[in-house]
Amino acid sequence: MGCTAAALSPESASFFNSLANVLRDLGDFQTARTHLKRALAIRETHLGPHDSHTANTLNNLALVLRDLGDLAAARTFHERALAIREDHFGQDDPRVALSLNNLGHVLHDLGDLAAARRHHQRALVIYEAQLGPDHPDVARSLDHLGAVLTDLGELAAARTHHQRALAIRQARLGPNHPDTAMSLYNLGVALQTLGDLDDARASLEQARTIYEAALGPDHPQTAHTLRSLAGVLRDQGDLEGARVLYERALALREEQFGPDHPQIATSLNHLAKVLADQGDLPGARSLHERALTIRETRLGPDHPDTAASLHNLANVLHAQGDFHRARTLHERALTIREARLGSDHPDTAWSRHNLANVLADQGDLGTARTLHERALTIRETRLGPDHPDTAASLHNLANVLHAQGDLTAARSLHERALAIREARLGSDHPDTVRSRQRLAAVVAELDDQQ
């Protein structure tokens, strides 16, 4: 293993690439990165930095860097791969579309939703032109674009894209193909975000049935679907049903990947949230702490997923009344997100949002207001003035203004939050009901003053 790149044959790069793919599937991202860097050095030495095979390794390395949370580097390598493929194959080749989609995923992670949308749209145009409007790769691109539209708050458009993807896959691949299940899964997630929980549940249950029949009840994709179905049950208030599914998904993941894989941390976080909803805060705290340990060990202390675990654990500590430690963890999560994702990323806005809630409970209403105002500005700019997350900022900022005695301003913000939630989520969504209740409380106080 001490040989230089020049001493190794070009064919050895294929071996290192394949080995890295296996290691990536096992969650050993750091070793996978090492092998891919070696493969890249070999191909750059023997084939040159602009060869199409070099682009393939750049692409694979970027995928692993994304897994590791090194989004800036992942973006750089995907951009290099895209430029090589455009030069070799032309602007409209499906291999260029693949690079566009991969780069779009990283831009999505970075919170640059407008750029992610442009890349996925360009990929979709290429696939439609080169392969036809009903090709399975068109369906895949529609699903990618639908996911970005969901995060942009364009929920009706997202649903339309996922429905079109589903129709293509049902027609071309059949109703029981795993890729058809993937479109059902994506549609279910979009419907859940819209607050259409009954249809979301039906779509996810259909996906689950297909996956279990086609791939087996213990397949990772089956576990992934169980986890999302549990999320719908949680939103419907069926906490025990959600808990059962989350526990099953966790057991499948542990059997597949072992107890310390990053996927285990994700399952632990979801299960912990249900335990918190059920009032089992010590149980939730224990699971979040285990997830945090996994992510710090496997992904590093500054990974965005580590920040997510810090954030979730802080929320439980807040609920337990441990405001000091909750604040410390939220501040650490905020620092990571600002450094790794940027100060204007939607996840950074969430860190400011929840840190503000802790500060408000500590009586620091002035700083809480400032943080909520900053989160609101980010969301209005990055997600749009009518996004459900923008409504969340309006709602919480209104609560702080209410506590400061500015009832008129609080009423105005609650009214705006309620209008967004009624339009985007529906009148019966739990968040809409919460907005209606808070607005009613402010109006009642204003009436009492008259």
N, C-alpha and C positions, 0 to 999 in steps of 0.2 A: 504493500500500500504506500510505500515511500517513493515510487517511481514518479517521474515528472510527466506532464501531459504529453510532451514530445515523444517520450519513450513508449507510450501506450498507443495501440492501434485505434483508428477511428471506430472500429466495431466495439471496442470496450466501452465506449460512451453509451451504446445501446444497453449494455449490461447494467451500468450504473443507473440509467434512466429507469429500467424495469425494476431494479432493486428499490429505488426510491419510491416508485409507485406502490410497491408492497408495504414499505415502511409507512408511507402516508396513510394507507388504509388502516394500519395498525395504530395510528395516532402518534408515531414516533417522528414528528415533523422535523426535529433538529437534525437527526441523523439523515433523514431524507434530503434535507437542505445540503448537508455536507456532500452526499453522493451526487446531487444534481450540479453543485458547483464544480465538482470534478469532471462530470460529463461535459459541462459547458466549456471548461478549460481545454479539454481534449478536442472538442469540435471547433472551437475558435482557433486552436493551433493548427489542426490538420485541414479544416475545411474553410476557415476564415470567419470573421465576425458577421458576415452578411449572407451566409449560406442558409438555405431553407431548413436544413437539419438543425443548425444552430438556433433558428427561430423556435423550433419545436422544444428544445431544451430550455430556452428562455421562457417559453410559455409554462412549462412544467415547474420550473423554479419559481415563477411568479405565483403559481397556484399554492405552493408550499409556503411561500412568504406571506401570502394572504392568510393561510391557516395559522401562521405564527403571529399574525397581527401587525406585521411590518408592511403596512399598506402603502407607504410612500415608495419603498423599494419594489413592491409588487407592481405598482403602477408603472414605474420606470421600466421594468423588464417586459411587461405587457406592451408598453408603447414601442419598445425596441422590436419585439416580435411582430407587432402590427406593421411597423415600417418595412421590415424585411419582406413580409408576405405581400404587402402592397407592391413593393418593387419587383418581386419575383413573379407574382401571379396576376397583378393588375388590381384595380380598385374594386372590382365587382366579383371577385372570386369567393366561393363559399368558405375557403380557408381564411380569407380576410374577415368574413362575417363572424367566424369563430373567435378570432382575436378581438373583434369589436365587442362581442358579447362578454368575453372574459374581462376585458378592460372595463366594460360597463358595470360588472359586478363589483370591482374594486372601487370605482367611482361611487357606486351606491353605498358601499361600506363607509367611504370617506364622507358621506353626507352630501356629495355634489350630485343631487338628484337630477338637476337639469341636464348636466353633462352625461350622466348615466342614461337618461332618457334618449338623448341624441344618439349615443352609440348603439343602444338597442334598436332604435328606430332605423338607423342606417343598416344594421345587420338584417333586420326584417325585410327591408327593401331589396337587399341583395338576394336573400333566400327566395323571396317571391319571384324576382326576375329570373334567377338562374334555375330554380328548381320547380317553380309553379306555386300557385296560391294554396294548394292543398297538400304540400309536402310535409312530412313529420318534422323536418327541421324548421319549417315555418311555424308549426305549432309550438316548438320549443322556444323560439324567439318571441312569440306572442306571450307565452307564460313569463319569460324574463321581463318583458316590457310591462306586463300586468303587475308584477311585483313592485316595480318602481312607481307605477301609477298609484298603487295602494298607499305607499309611503308618502306620495305627494298629496294624498287626500282626494284624488280623483277616482273615487270608489266605483262609481257607475261605469266609467271607462275601463277600469281594471276588470270589473266583472265581465264586460263585453269581450275583452281580449281573452280572458280565461275560457269563456263560453265558446268562442271561436276555436281556440286551441283544442278544446274537448271535442267539438264537432269533427275537426280534422282527424284527430286520432281515432275516434270511434269509427269513422268511415274508412280510414286507410289501414288501421292496425287491428280493429275489432273492439268490441265492448269490454273484453276481458284481458286486454294487453296491459302490462305494467305501466307503459307510458300513458295509456288512457287513465289509469288510476292516478298518475301524477297530475294530470290536468284536473281530475276530480278533486284531488287534494288541494291544488292551488285555488280552484274555484271555491272550495270550502273555506279556506283561509280568508279569501276576499269577502265572502258572504258574512263570515264572523265579524270582520272589521266593520262591515255595513250594519251590523246588529241584527242581521237576518239569521238568527241562531237555529231555527228549525231547519231551514234549507241547508245551512252550513253543516249541521249534524248529519243530515241525509247524505250530502255529498261526501263527507269524510267517512261515513259508515260504508258507502258503496266502494270508496277507494280501499278501505280496510278489507272488505270482502274479496276484492280482486287480488290484492297483494297476498292475502293469506292463501288463496287458491293457486296463484301463479308462482309465488316465491316461497311460500311457507309461513306458518304462524310465528316463526322465530327469526325471520329475516330483518335486517336493520331498517328497511323501509317500512315494514309492518310496525315496528316499534315506533318509528318516527310518526306514523299516522295515528297510532294509539295516543301518543303524546298530544298531538293537535286536537284529536277528538276529546281528550280529557279537558283541554282548554275551553272547548265549547260547553261541555257539561258544567265546568266551573262558572262560566258566564251565565248559564241558565239557572245557577243556584244549586245544582246537584253536586254538592261538594263531596259527598261520599262516593258517588259514581266516578267523579273525577279522580279522587284519591286512588280508587281501585285500579283505574287505567294507568295512572302515572306510576303506581307501584309495579304494575306488570311491565310497562315500558322500561322502567329502571332495571328490573330483573333480567329482561331480555338483553339490554345493553351490557350489563355486567357479565352475562354469560358469553356474549359475543366478543367483548373488548377487554374484559378484566376490570378490576375495581378502580383503576386510576386513569382511565382514558378520558380525554376532554369531553367526549359525549356523555360520560357518566355525570360530569359536573352539570351539564345542561339539564339532564333528567332530574338531578337532585334539586336544582333551583326551582324547577316547575313544581315538583312535589312539595317543596318547602312552602311555596306560595299558598297551596291548598291547605296545608297544616296551619298556616297563619290565619287563613280565612275561617278555619274551624276553631280558632282560639288556642291552638296548641303552639304557642310562641316558643317555648323551650325546644320542642321538636323541630320547628322551622329553623330556629337558630342553629341547632346542631347540624342540620343538613346543609345550610348555607355555609357554615364553617368548613364542612368537609369539601364542598364544592370549591371554596376559596383555596384550600390547601392543594387540591388537585391542579387548579389553574395556575397557581403560583409556581408549583413544581414543574408542570409539564409545559406551560406556555410562557412563564416568566412573570415577575412582579409588576411589569408595566404593560402587559397585554390588554387590549380592550376588553376581552372576556374576563380577565381578572378584575378590571374596573367594574364590570357588570356584577360580579359576585360581591365586591365591596359595597356597591350600591344596594343590592338586595339585602345583604346582612345589615347594613345601616338602617334600612327601613324596618326590619324586625326589632332592632335595638331601640329605634324611635318608639315603636309600638309598646315596647316593654318599659318605656320611660327612662332609658339610659341615653339621655340627650347628648351628654358629653361625648361618649364613644361613637354614637351615631354621627355626630357632627364631624368627628375626626375621620371616620371612614368615608363619609360623603366628600370631605375635602380631598382625601387621597384619590378617590375615584375621579373627582373633577380634575385634579392635576394630571392624572394619566390621560383622561380624554382630551384635555386641552393640548397635551403634548403629542398624542398619537393620532387624534382625529381632527383637531383644530378647535379653535375657540367658538366657531359658529356651527359646529356639527349638531344635529338634532339630539344625539345622545348626551352631548355636553350640556345642551339645554335641559335635559332631564336631570342631570346632576345638580345644576343650579336650582331647578324647580324643587327638588326634594331637600336639598340643603336649606333652601328658604323656608320650607315647612318646619324643619327642626328649629331654625333660628326664631321663627314666629312663636313656637311653643316655649322657647327660652325667654321670650319677651323682647327679643331684638327685632321689633317690627320694621324699623327703618332699613336695616340691612336686608331683611327678608323681602321688603318691597323692592329694593334695588335689584336683587337677584331675580325676582319674578318678572320685573320689567325687562331685564336683559334676556331672560328665557323667552318672553313674549316676542321681543324684537327678532330673535333668531328664528323663531317659528314662523312669524309673519313673513320674514324674508326668504327662508329656505323652503318652507312648506306651503305658504300661502295664507291669506287672512281668514280663510274658511275651513282650514284643516281641523280635524278633531283634536290634535295636540295643541293647536292654537287656542281652541276652546278651553282646554285644560289649564293653560296659562291664564287666560282671562278669568276663569273660575277661581283659581287660587289667589291671583292678585286681588280680585274682588273681596275674597275672604279677609285678606290683610287690610284692605281699605276699610272694610266693615269694622274690624277690630280697632282701627285707628279712629273710628267715628265718622269717616267720610262716607255717609250712607248714600248720598246722591251719586258719587262716582262708583261706589260698589254696585248700586242698582244698574247703572249703565253697562258695566262690564258683565254682570250676570245676565242681563237681557241679550247682550251680544253672544255670550257663550251659549245660552239657551237656543237662540236662533240657529247657530251653527249646528248644534247637536240635533235639533229637530230636523234640519235639512239633510244632514249627512248620516245620522245614525237612526233617526226615527223617533217618534214620540214616546215609545215604550222602552227604549234602551236605558239601562241602569244609569248611565252618565247623564242622560237627558232628564230622567226623574230627579237625580241629585241636583241638577241645575235649577229645576223648577222649584224644588224645596228651598234651596238657599235664596233664590230670588223672592220667594214668598215671605221668608223670614225678614229680609231687608225691607220689603214693602210694608210689612206689619209694623216694623219699628218706625218707619217714616210716617205712617198713619198715626201712630201713637204720639208723635211730636206735633201733629197738627191740632 
